[in-house]
Amino acid sequence: MTKTVGDVMTHNPYTVTPQTPLSEAIKLMAEKKISGLPVVNEIGNLVGVISETDLMWQETGVEPPPYIMILDSVIYLQNPARYEKEIHKALGQTVGEVMSDKPISIKAYQPLREAAQLMHDKKIRRLPVIDETEAKVIGIITRGDIIRAMASN
């Protein structure tokens, strides 16, 4: 029998909202020893994910993009819009300012193999699991959950 995401996911995961202070989200992640959290709106719909990667900007800061000056003009050698986004993340005070706002999710009925493939292809560590009719978060599945499922076969 093929295992599904729902068979191995963690039910009712910890979540935060876009308005949650960043310090609160960091504390929750540290206390619960988790590397990321689904971000939900007031009715529980998935709107983003915050991960350790998103938080690294807080500690490392941002390097300005390389540029050259010709006469009085500045010519950026990389897209300055990307730099602005990185600064916003580095200075963010709430989850909404720092989170990844294009979350990839999966449904509980999908085969475990699909979750593994999606995580591998997108190079992500966790997938919020949403219900079948709305985008409400009902669980989360991590790479560790998949490895434990493989070990139990």
N, C-alpha and C positions, 0 to 999 in steps of 0.2 A: 504494500500500500504506500502510495506517495504521500509524504508529509507535506502539510501546508504551512504557510506563514503563521496562521492561527494556532497551529499545534505547538509551536516553539516560542512565540513572541511573549514579551512581558506585558501583561494586561495592566491597564490603568497606569501608564507611566507618569512620572513627574512631568509637569508642564509649566511654562511661564507665559506671560502675556507680553505684547510689545511695550507696555507701560511699566513692566517690572524693572526696578532699578538694577543696573548691571551688577552692582555689588551683591545684591540678593541672589541673582542667578549664579554668580561665581561661588558664593558660599554654599548654595544648594549642590552644585556640581562637585565641589570639594568634599562636603560632608557625606554625600551619597556615593562618592567614588564613581561618577559617571562622566563621560566625555562629551555629552551633548544633550540638548533638551528640545523637544518640539515646542514651538511657539504657537499659541492658539488665541483666537479672538474671544470676545465676551460670550459667545455661544458655543465655544469649543471647537470651532473649525480651524484646521491647520492653515497658518499664514506664513510660517517660516521655521527655521531651525537655527539654534545657536550652538556652536561647537567650540572646542578648544582652539581650533584654527581661527575662528572669528575673534577670539579673545587675545590672540597673540599680538595683534596690533596695539593693544593697550600697553603692553610691556615693551615691545620693540621699537615703537614709533614708526615714522614713515620717512623714507628717503625721497627728496624731490626728484622729479624726472630729469634726465640729462637734457641739456639744451646748449645751443650756441647762440652767440650774439653777432649780428651783422648790422653795422651802423647802430641804429637805435631799436632794432627789432630783435625780439627773442623768438627763436625757432626751437620748439621742443622736438626732441628726437624720439620721444614716446608720447602716447596720448595723455595730455594733462587731465582729462576727465577721470581717468583711472586713479591718478594721484589724489584728486579731490575726494573720490569715494574712499580711498585708504585713509585720508586725513579724518574724514567723517567717522570712520570706524575707530580710529585711534583716539578720538576725542569723545566718543559716544558715552552717554551716561545711562541710557536705557537699553533694554534688550532690542527694541525696535530699531535703534540706530546702528546696531552692530550685527544683527542676525543676517543670515542668508535668506533672502525673501522669495526665492524660487525653489521651494522644497520639493524633493522627489519623495514620493510615498508609494505605498503598496497596499493591497487589500488582503484581508485575512484568508480568503479562500484560494489565493494564488499559491501555486506550488513553491516549495522552499527553494527549488532550483532557480526559479525566476528571481527571487530575492537575492540569491547568491550572485547570479549573473549581473543583475542591476548594480549591486554594490561593487562588483569587480570592474564593470565597464565604466561606471561613474566615479570610481575611486573614493567611495564614501564608506563610513564605518557603521552607519545606522540608518534605518528607514522607519519613519513613522508609519504606523498601520492605521488606515482610515476605514470607516464603515462603508457599506456598499451603496448607501443612498446619498449621503452627504459627505462633507470632508471632515467629519468629527474624528478626533484622534481616539482610538480604542486600544492602542498598544504600540509597542516599539520592538523592532528586531535588530539585533546587532550581529556583527561578524562572529562574536563569541557564542551567541545563541546557535548560529549555524554550525559552528565547530562542535559544540556540545551535542547537537542533534546527530551529527555525523558519527561521533564517538559512541552514541547509544545504539547504533544499528548493529 
